[in-house]
Amino acid sequence: MEIFDYREFANIKAKAEVFFQSIVKMRCPALVADVHFSSDGFHHLKFNGVRVERTKAVQKTKMLCLQEAAEIIKKTTTIQEFRSVFQPVGKTDNRQTRQVEYYAFHAITDLTKPRRINVVVRRIGEGNYHFWSVMPSWKESRGKKSRIVREIGGGWMLDS
Protein backbone atom coordinates (compact mmCIF):
# COMPACT_ATOMS: atom_id res chain seq x y z
CA MET A 1 0.00 0.00 0.00
CA GLU A 2 1.32 3.42 -0.97
CA ILE A 3 1.52 6.15 1.68
CA PHE A 4 -0.07 9.44 0.66
CA ASP A 5 2.28 12.43 0.91
CA TYR A 6 0.25 15.37 2.26
CA ARG A 7 3.15 17.84 1.85
CA GLU A 8 3.44 16.94 -1.81
CA PHE A 9 -0.34 17.30 -2.15
CA ALA A 10 -0.29 20.77 -0.53
CA ASN A 11 2.48 21.84 -2.92
CA ILE A 12 0.62 20.52 -5.98
CA LYS A 13 -2.60 22.21 -4.83
CA ALA A 14 -0.86 25.57 -4.28
CA LYS A 15 0.76 25.46 -7.73
CA ALA A 16 -2.54 24.43 -9.33
CA GLU A 17 -4.37 27.36 -7.69
CA VAL A 18 -1.77 29.86 -8.93
CA PHE A 19 -1.91 28.39 -12.44
CA PHE A 20 -5.72 28.32 -12.44
CA GLN A 21 -5.99 31.95 -11.30
CA SER A 22 -3.48 33.06 -13.95
CA ILE A 23 -5.71 31.93 -16.83
CA VAL A 24 -9.02 33.84 -16.34
CA LYS A 25 -10.26 32.83 -19.84
CA MET A 26 -9.04 31.40 -23.14
CA ARG A 27 -10.47 30.94 -26.61
CA CYS A 28 -11.76 27.47 -27.52
CA PRO A 29 -11.88 26.82 -31.28
CA ALA A 30 -14.43 24.00 -30.91
CA LEU A 31 -16.91 26.25 -29.11
CA VAL A 32 -15.94 29.39 -31.06
CA ALA A 33 -16.09 31.18 -27.70
CA ASP A 34 -14.06 31.97 -24.61
CA VAL A 35 -13.92 29.44 -21.77
CA HIS A 36 -13.70 31.12 -18.36
CA PHE A 37 -11.73 29.66 -15.47
CA SER A 38 -13.82 30.60 -12.44
CA SER A 39 -13.67 29.55 -8.80
CA ASP A 40 -16.57 27.14 -9.51
CA GLY A 41 -14.31 25.04 -11.74
CA PHE A 42 -11.50 24.88 -9.20
CA HIS A 43 -14.02 24.05 -6.46
CA HIS A 44 -15.31 21.17 -8.60
CA LEU A 45 -11.78 19.72 -8.71
CA LYS A 46 -11.94 19.42 -4.92
CA PHE A 47 -15.61 18.52 -4.43
CA ASN A 48 -18.08 16.39 -6.37
CA GLY A 49 -21.52 17.44 -7.63
CA VAL A 50 -23.17 16.98 -4.23
CA ARG A 51 -20.44 19.03 -2.52
CA VAL A 52 -18.72 16.08 -0.88
CA GLU A 53 -14.94 16.39 -0.81
CA ARG A 54 -13.15 14.13 -3.27
CA THR A 55 -10.34 11.97 -1.92
CA LYS A 56 -6.95 13.71 -1.79
CA ALA A 57 -5.61 11.23 -4.36
CA VAL A 58 -8.39 12.12 -6.84
CA GLN A 59 -7.89 15.85 -6.22
CA LYS A 60 -4.15 15.44 -6.82
CA THR A 61 -4.74 13.59 -10.10
CA LYS A 62 -7.12 16.28 -11.35
CA MET A 63 -4.80 19.13 -10.36
CA LEU A 64 -1.83 17.48 -12.06
CA CYS A 65 -3.85 17.47 -15.31
CA LEU A 66 -4.73 21.20 -15.24
CA GLN A 67 -2.01 22.41 -17.61
CA GLU A 68 -2.94 19.72 -20.12
CA ALA A 69 -6.61 20.70 -19.76
CA ALA A 70 -5.80 24.30 -20.65
CA GLU A 71 -3.83 23.16 -23.72
CA ILE A 72 -6.69 20.92 -24.84
CA ILE A 73 -9.24 23.73 -24.51
CA LYS A 74 -6.94 26.09 -26.42
CA LYS A 75 -6.29 23.68 -29.30
CA THR A 76 -9.33 21.43 -29.68
CA THR A 77 -11.52 21.79 -32.74
CA THR A 78 -13.92 18.93 -31.99
CA ILE A 79 -16.53 18.35 -29.30
CA GLN A 80 -16.43 14.64 -28.44
CA GLU A 81 -19.42 14.58 -26.08
CA PHE A 82 -22.38 16.87 -25.42
CA ARG A 83 -25.15 16.67 -22.86
CA SER A 84 -27.94 19.09 -21.98
CA VAL A 85 -29.85 18.58 -18.72
CA PHE A 86 -32.14 20.49 -16.37
CA GLN A 87 -30.60 20.44 -12.91
CA PRO A 88 -30.35 22.51 -9.74
CA VAL A 89 -27.42 24.96 -9.72
CA GLY A 90 -26.13 27.48 -7.22
CA LYS A 91 -25.43 27.53 -3.50
CA THR A 92 -27.57 25.38 -1.23
CA ASP A 93 -29.61 28.34 0.07
CA ASN A 94 -30.28 29.76 -3.43
CA ARG A 95 -30.60 26.80 -5.80
CA GLN A 96 -32.54 27.12 -9.03
CA THR A 97 -33.24 24.54 -11.72
CA ARG A 98 -31.63 25.61 -14.98
CA GLN A 99 -30.67 24.14 -18.31
CA VAL A 100 -27.01 23.12 -18.12
CA GLU A 101 -24.89 22.06 -21.09
CA TYR A 102 -21.76 19.93 -20.74
CA TYR A 103 -19.14 19.69 -23.49
CA ALA A 104 -16.36 17.10 -23.28
CA PHE A 105 -13.05 17.14 -25.12
CA HIS A 106 -10.68 14.16 -25.20
CA ALA A 107 -7.04 14.23 -26.21
CA ILE A 108 -4.03 11.94 -26.05
CA THR A 109 -1.42 14.18 -24.47
CA ASP A 110 1.85 12.23 -24.43
CA LEU A 111 2.73 9.76 -27.14
CA THR A 112 5.71 8.32 -25.26
CA LYS A 113 3.43 7.20 -22.40
CA PRO A 114 -0.04 7.41 -23.94
CA ARG A 115 -2.53 9.06 -21.64
CA ARG A 116 -5.94 10.30 -22.65
CA ILE A 117 -7.24 13.36 -20.83
CA ASN A 118 -10.93 14.25 -20.66
CA VAL A 119 -11.83 17.92 -20.17
CA VAL A 120 -15.35 19.11 -19.40
CA VAL A 121 -16.65 22.62 -20.06
CA ARG A 122 -20.03 23.66 -18.68
CA ARG A 123 -22.52 26.39 -19.55
CA ILE A 124 -25.53 27.32 -17.45
CA GLY A 125 -28.40 28.71 -19.50
CA GLU A 126 -27.11 31.34 -21.93
CA GLY A 127 -24.16 32.22 -19.67
CA ASN A 128 -20.45 31.92 -20.31
CA TYR A 129 -18.72 28.65 -20.98
CA HIS A 130 -16.55 27.73 -18.02
CA PHE A 131 -14.02 25.05 -17.22
CA TRP A 132 -15.70 22.35 -15.13
CA SER A 133 -13.48 19.29 -14.81
CA VAL A 134 -10.50 17.30 -15.98
CA MET A 135 -9.55 13.67 -15.49
CA PRO A 136 -7.26 11.12 -17.09
CA SER A 137 -9.16 8.52 -19.04
CA TRP A 138 -6.54 5.83 -18.55
CA LYS A 139 -3.18 5.28 -16.97
CA GLU A 140 -0.58 2.57 -17.42
CA SER A 141 0.99 0.65 -14.56
CA ARG A 142 3.05 -2.48 -14.05
CA GLY A 143 0.99 -5.57 -13.35
CA LYS A 144 1.99 -9.11 -12.54
CA LYS A 145 5.27 -10.29 -14.07
CA SER A 146 6.12 -6.64 -14.98
CA ARG A 147 3.48 -6.57 -17.71
CA ILE A 148 2.10 -3.14 -18.54
CA VAL A 149 -1.52 -2.82 -17.49
CA ARG A 150 -3.74 -0.03 -18.79
CA GLU A 151 -6.28 1.00 -16.15
CA ILE A 152 -9.39 2.65 -17.50
CA GLY A 153 -10.91 5.45 -15.44
CA GLY A 154 -13.28 8.35 -15.72
CA GLY A 155 -16.48 7.02 -17.19
CA TRP A 156 -19.02 9.40 -18.67
CA MET A 157 -18.25 13.10 -18.28
CA LEU A 158 -20.85 13.73 -15.56
CA ASP A 159 -19.25 11.07 -13.39
CA SER A 160 -16.24 13.32 -13.03
C-alpha positions in Angstrom: 0.0 0.0 0.0 1.3 3.4 -1.0 1.5 6.1 1.7 -0.1 9.4 0.7 2.3 12.4 0.9 0.3 15.4 2.3 3.1 17.8 1.8 3.4 16.9 -1.8 -0.3 17.3 -2.2 -0.3 20.8 -0.5 2.5 21.8 -2.9 0.6 20.5 -6.0 -2.6 22.2 -4.8 -0.9 25.6 -4.3 0.8 25.5 -7.7 -2.5 24.4 -9.3 -4.4 27.4 -7.7 -1.8 29.9 -8.9 -1.9 28.4 -12.4 -5.7 28.3 -12.4 -6.0 32.0 -11.3 -3.5 33.1 -14.0 -5.7 31.9 -16.8 -9.0 33.8 -16.3 -10.3 32.8 -19.8 -9.0 31.4 -23.1 -10.5 30.9 -26.6 -11.8 27.5 -27.5 -11.9 26.8 -31.3 -14.4 24.0 -30.9 -16.9 26.3 -29.1 -15.9 29.4 -31.1 -16.1 31.2 -27.7 -14.1 32.0 -24.6 -13.9 29.4 -21.8 -13.7 31.1 -18.4 -11.7 29.7 -15.5 -13.8 30.6 -12.4 -13.7 29.6 -8.8 -16.6 27.1 -9.5 -14.3 25.0 -11.7 -11.5 24.9 -9.2 -14.0 24.1 -6.5 -15.3 21.2 -8.6 -11.8 19.7 -8.7 -11.9 19.4 -4.9 -15.6 18.5 -4.4 -18.1 16.4 -6.4 -21.5 17.4 -7.6 -23.2 17.0 -4.2 -20.4 19.0 -2.5 -18.7 16.1 -0.9 -14.9 16.4 -0.8 -13.1 14.1 -3.3 -10.3 12.0 -1.9 -6.9 13.7 -1.8 -5.6 11.2 -4.4 -8.4 12.1 -6.8 -7.9 15.9 -6.2 -4.1 15.4 -6.8 -4.7 13.6 -10.1 -7.1 16.3 -11.4 -4.8 19.1 -10.4 -1.8 17.5 -12.1 -3.9 17.5 -15.3 -4.7 21.2 -15.2 -2.0 22.4 -17.6 -2.9 19.7 -20.1 -6.6 20.7 -19.8 -5.8 24.3 -20.7 -3.8 23.2 -23.7 -6.7 20.9 -24.8 -9.2 23.7 -24.5 -6.9 26.1 -26.4 -6.3 23.7 -29.3 -9.3 21.4 -29.7 -11.5 21.8 -32.7 -13.9 18.9 -32.0 -16.5 18.4 -29.3 -16.4 14.6 -28.4 -19.4 14.6 -26.1 -22.4 16.9 -25.4 -25.2 16.7 -22.9 -27.9 19.1 -22.0 -29.9 18.6 -18.7 -32.1 20.5 -16.4 -30.6 20.4 -12.9 -30.3 22.5 -9.7 -27.4 25.0 -9.7 -26.1 27.5 -7.2 -25.4 27.5 -3.5 -27.6 25.4 -1.2 -29.6 28.3 0.1 -30.3 29.8 -3.4 -30.6 26.8 -5.8 -32.5 27.1 -9.0 -33.2 24.5 -11.7 -31.6 25.6 -15.0 -30.7 24.1 -18.3 -27.0 23.1 -18.1 -24.9 22.1 -21.1 -21.8 19.9 -20.7 -19.1 19.7 -23.5 -16.4 17.1 -23.3 -13.0 17.1 -25.1 -10.7 14.2 -25.2 -7.0 14.2 -26.2 -4.0 11.9 -26.0 -1.4 14.2 -24.5 1.8 12.2 -24.4 2.7 9.8 -27.1 5.7 8.3 -25.3 3.4 7.2 -22.4 0.0 7.4 -23.9 -2.5 9.1 -21.6 -5.9 10.3 -22.6 -7.2 13.4 -20.8 -10.9 14.3 -20.7 -11.8 17.9 -20.2 -15.4 19.1 -19.4 -16.7 22.6 -20.1 -20.0 23.7 -18.7 -22.5 26.4 -19.6 -25.5 27.3 -17.5 -28.4 28.7 -19.5 -27.1 31.3 -21.9 -24.2 32.2 -19.7 -20.4 31.9 -20.3 -18.7 28.6 -21.0 -16.5 27.7 -18.0 -14.0 25.1 -17.2 -15.7 22.4 -15.1 -13.5 19.3 -14.8 -10.5 17.3 -16.0 -9.5 13.7 -15.5 -7.3 11.1 -17.1 -9.2 8.5 -19.0 -6.5 5.8 -18.5 -3.2 5.3 -17.0 -0.6 2.6 -17.4 1.0 0.7 -14.6 3.0 -2.5 -14.0 1.0 -5.6 -13.3 2.0 -9.1 -12.5 5.3 -10.3 -14.1 6.1 -6.6 -15.0 3.5 -6.6 -17.7 2.1 -3.1 -18.5 -1.5 -2.8 -17.5 -3.7 0.0 -18.8 -6.3 1.0 -16.1 -9.4 2.7 -17.5 -10.9 5.5 -15.4 -13.3 8.3 -15.7 -16.5 7.0 -17.2 -19.0 9.4 -18.7 -18.2 13.1 -18.3 -20.9 13.7 -15.6 -19.3 11.1 -13.4 -16.2 13.3 -13.0 
